[in-house]
Amino acid sequence: MNRTRREAWEWIIERVNQMAGIIAIVFVLLIFVFLFDNALPALRAHSLSELLGGRRWSPTAEPAQFGMLPLVLGSLYVTVGAMVLAVPLGLACAVFIAEVAPKRAREVLKPAVELLAAIPSVVFGFLGMLLIGPWLAEMLDLPISQFAALGSLLLAFMALPTIVSVSEDAIRSVPVALRENSLALGATHWQTICRVVLPAGRSGVIAAMMLGLGRAIGETMTVLMVTGNAAVIPRGLVGFLRPVRTMTATIAAEMGETAFHGEHYHALFAVGLILFVIAFATNTIADVVVRRAGRLK
């Protein structure tokens, strides 16, 4: 009787998990359909190459211009800059917490890092706009205190809790036997970390990086407050020291002022659709990379 009841509960739990997965997929499809349906008038009025390759975003001009190239490049600059800062720092912090720090320090450090995730993005925006931005502008002799690199810096700290937490879990999940075998063969502690532990946990580390990337590319309020919101095309490394506008900031800043079902309204949904496709492609690539890394273990 107990066995039959246990099997029944297992069957119910399996069906519930199956339904949860199906519902998640349906929700994603519904979001895509909603975005595509509202973006379709803009896609009919302007070709995709015109939208993505257009060099000017000016909805109030006559005629209105909806070139998304400045927005796409602005998002790219801010996100890439954030990952360049966050990945090495987050990985180093994860290695220190998992492999180097004493137990008491580990119990304090990991919750402290994860506590950064509880800070609202608007607080990071205020810190950047009122303190960090003016200080950097004075130090670098810049004419303006809102620029792409400032957004990258703040997004890096916002992505750190995700990268550190997932990477640390991946590193700690590496079997102890691998460490002991490496040390027994004469490798030092740091050689074991670099050549055994990190390669063994690379799938989790890659997943952490991709989750951090998703956190950075989808952020809205912080970049809206600190990047200057200038829809111009950034050029070279100097572009990090100039104002930019991201796709998320454009939607947040302009959606409330558009006429319902107007040309500008549909153009903003087209921006949201492009952002959705980019995020979906990033997650798909991450999943493929993680699966391949897992098979190569």
C-alpha positions in Angstrom: 0.0 0.0 0.0 2.8 2.4 0.9 4.6 1.6 -2.3 1.5 2.2 -4.4 0.9 5.6 -2.6 4.6 6.6 -3.2 4.4 5.7 -6.9 1.2 7.7 -7.2 2.8 10.7 -5.6 5.8 10.4 -7.9 3.5 10.2 -10.9 1.7 13.4 -9.7 4.9 15.3 -9.1 6.2 14.3 -12.5 3.1 15.5 -14.2 3.2 18.8 -12.2 6.8 19.4 -13.2 5.9 18.5 -16.8 3.0 21.0 -16.8 5.2 23.7 -15.3 7.7 23.3 -18.1 5.0 23.4 -20.7 3.5 26.5 -19.1 6.9 28.2 -19.1 7.3 27.5 -22.8 3.8 28.8 -23.5 4.4 32.0 -21.6 7.6 32.7 -23.6 5.7 32.0 -26.9 2.9 34.3 -25.8 5.4 37.1 -25.0 6.9 36.7 -28.4 3.5 36.8 -30.1 2.5 39.9 -28.2 5.7 41.7 -29.1 5.6 40.6 -32.7 1.9 41.6 -33.1 2.5 45.1 -31.8 5.8 45.5 -33.7 4.3 44.3 -37.0 3.0 47.7 -38.2 6.5 49.1 -37.7 8.1 46.2 -39.6 5.6 46.7 -42.4 6.3 50.5 -42.6 10.1 50.1 -42.4 12.2 47.2 -43.6 14.3 45.3 -41.0 17.5 46.6 -42.6 16.2 50.2 -42.4 15.3 49.8 -38.7 18.5 48.0 -37.6 20.8 49.9 -39.9 19.3 53.3 -39.4 21.7 55.8 -37.9 19.2 58.2 -36.3 16.5 57.7 -33.7 14.2 60.7 -33.7 10.5 60.0 -33.3 9.6 63.7 -33.2 11.3 64.6 -36.5 9.3 65.2 -39.7 9.3 62.6 -41.0 9.9 60.4 -37.9 13.1 58.3 -38.0 13.4 55.1 -36.1 17.0 53.9 -36.8 17.9 51.5 -34.0 21.7 51.3 -34.7 22.6 53.8 -32.0 20.4 51.9 -29.5 21.8 48.5 -30.3 25.4 49.8 -30.2 24.7 51.7 -27.0 23.4 48.5 -25.4 26.4 46.6 -26.7 28.9 49.1 -25.4 27.4 49.2 -21.9 26.9 45.4 -21.7 30.4 44.4 -23.0 32.0 46.9 -20.7 30.1 45.5 -17.7 31.1 42.0 -18.5 34.8 42.9 -19.0 34.7 44.2 -15.5 32.4 41.7 -13.8 33.7 38.4 -15.2 37.3 38.5 -13.9 36.3 40.1 -10.6 33.4 37.7 -10.1 35.4 34.6 -10.9 38.3 35.7 -8.7 35.9 36.4 -5.9 34.2 33.0 -6.4 37.6 31.2 -6.3 38.6 33.0 -3.2 35.4 32.2 -1.4 35.3 28.5 -2.5 39.0 27.6 -2.3 41.1 30.1 -0.3 39.0 31.8 2.4 38.7 30.3 5.8 35.3 28.8 6.8 34.4 31.8 9.0 35.3 34.3 6.3 33.4 32.3 3.7 30.3 32.3 5.9 30.4 36.2 5.9 31.7 36.9 2.4 29.2 34.9 0.4 26.0 36.4 2.0 27.7 39.9 1.8 28.2 39.5 -1.9 24.7 38.1 -2.5 23.3 41.1 -0.5 24.3 43.3 -3.4 21.4 41.7 -5.4 18.9 43.1 -2.8 19.9 46.7 -3.6 17.3 48.2 -5.9 18.7 49.3 -9.3 17.5 52.9 -8.7 19.9 53.1 -5.7 22.8 52.2 -8.0 21.5 54.8 -10.4 21.4 57.5 -7.7 24.9 56.6 -6.6 26.2 56.8 -10.1 24.4 60.0 -11.0 25.2 62.0 -7.8 28.5 60.5 -6.6 30.5 58.3 -8.9 29.7 60.0 -12.2 30.8 63.5 -11.1 33.9 62.1 -9.4 34.9 60.2 -12.5 34.2 63.2 -14.7 36.5 65.3 -12.5 39.2 62.7 -12.4 39.1 62.1 -16.2 38.4 65.7 -17.1 35.2 64.9 -18.9 32.7 67.5 -20.0 29.7 65.4 -18.7 29.2 63.0 -15.8 26.9 60.6 -17.6 28.6 58.2 -20.1 28.7 54.6 -21.2 31.6 53.5 -19.0 29.7 54.7 -15.9 26.8 52.4 -16.8 29.2 49.5 -17.4 30.8 50.1 -14.0 27.5 50.0 -12.2 26.1 47.1 -14.2 29.3 45.1 -13.4 28.6 45.4 -9.6 24.9 44.5 -10.2 25.9 41.4 -12.1 28.5 40.3 -9.5 26.2 38.5 -7.1 24.9 36.2 -9.9 28.4 35.5 -11.2 29.9 34.9 -7.8 27.1 32.8 -6.4 26.7 30.5 -9.4 30.5 30.2 -10.0 31.2 29.4 -6.3 28.5 26.7 -6.3 30.1 25.2 -9.5 33.6 25.3 -8.0 32.5 23.7 -4.7 30.6 20.9 -6.6 33.9 19.7 -8.1 34.7 16.3 -6.4 37.3 16.5 -3.6 39.0 13.4 -5.1 40.2 15.5 -8.1 41.8 18.1 -5.8 43.5 15.3 -3.7 44.8 13.5 -6.8 46.2 16.7 -8.2 47.9 17.6 -4.9 49.2 14.0 -4.6 50.9 14.3 -8.0 52.9 17.3 -6.8 50.8 20.3 -8.0 50.5 23.4 -5.8 47.2 24.7 -4.5 47.0 27.4 -7.2 48.0 24.9 -10.0 45.2 22.6 -8.8 42.7 25.5 -8.9 43.7 26.7 -12.3 44.3 23.4 -14.1 41.9 21.0 -12.3 39.1 22.7 -10.4 38.2 25.5 -12.9 38.3 23.2 -16.0 36.1 20.6 -14.1 33.6 23.3 -13.2 33.7 25.2 -16.4 30.1 24.5 -17.4 28.8 26.2 -14.2 31.2 29.0 -14.6 30.1 29.6 -18.2 26.4 29.5 -17.0 27.3 32.1 -14.4 28.8 34.4 -17.0 25.8 34.1 -19.3 23.4 34.7 -16.4 25.4 37.8 -15.6 25.2 38.9 -19.2 21.5 38.5 -19.1 21.3 40.6 -15.9 23.3 43.3 -17.5 21.6 43.5 -20.9 18.1 43.6 -19.4 18.8 46.3 -16.8 16.8 49.5 -17.4 16.6 52.0 -14.5 20.4 52.3 -13.8 21.4 52.8 -17.5 18.5 55.3 -17.9 19.9 57.4 -15.1 23.6 57.3 -15.8 24.4 56.8 -19.5 23.2 60.2 -20.7 20.5 58.9 -23.1 22.0 60.4 -26.2 20.9 58.4 -29.3 24.3 58.7 -31.0 26.5 56.0 -32.5 29.5 55.3 -30.2 32.9 54.9 -31.9 35.9 53.1 -30.6 37.1 53.1 -27.1 36.3 56.8 -26.8 32.7 55.8 -27.1 32.8 54.5 -23.5 33.4 58.1 -22.4 30.5 59.5 -24.3 26.7 59.5 -23.6 24.8 56.6 -25.2 21.3 55.3 -25.1 20.3 51.6 -24.7 17.3 49.8 -26.0 15.9 49.2 -22.5 16.3 52.9 -21.5 14.6 54.0 -24.7 11.5 51.9 -24.1 11.3 53.0 -20.4 11.8 56.7 -21.3 9.4 57.0 -24.3 6.6 54.4 -23.9 4.7 56.6 -21.5 4.6 59.5 -23.9 3.6 57.8 -27.1 0.2 57.8 -28.7 -1.6 54.4 -28.3 -1.1 52.4 -31.5 0.8 55.2 -33.1 3.9 54.9 -35.3 6.2 55.6 -32.4 4.3 53.1 -30.2 4.9 50.3 -32.7 8.5 51.3 -33.2 9.1 50.9 -29.5 7.6 47.4 -29.6 10.0 46.7 -32.5 12.8 47.7 -30.2 11.4 45.3 -27.5 11.2 42.5 -30.1 14.8 43.0 -31.1 15.8 42.9 -27.4 13.8 39.8 -26.9 15.5 38.0 -29.8 18.9 39.1 -28.5 18.2 37.8 -25.0 16.7 34.5 -26.4 19.7 34.0 -28.7 22.1 34.7 -25.8 20.4 32.1 -23.6 20.3 29.6 -26.4 24.0 30.0 -27.0 24.7 29.7 -23.3 22.7 26.5 -23.1 24.6 24.9 -26.1 28.0 25.9 -24.6 27.1 24.6 -21.2 25.9 21.3 -22.7 29.0 20.9 -24.8 31.3 21.7 -21.8 29.4 19.1 -19.8 30.0 16.4 -22.4 33.7 17.3 -22.6 34.2 16.6 -18.9 
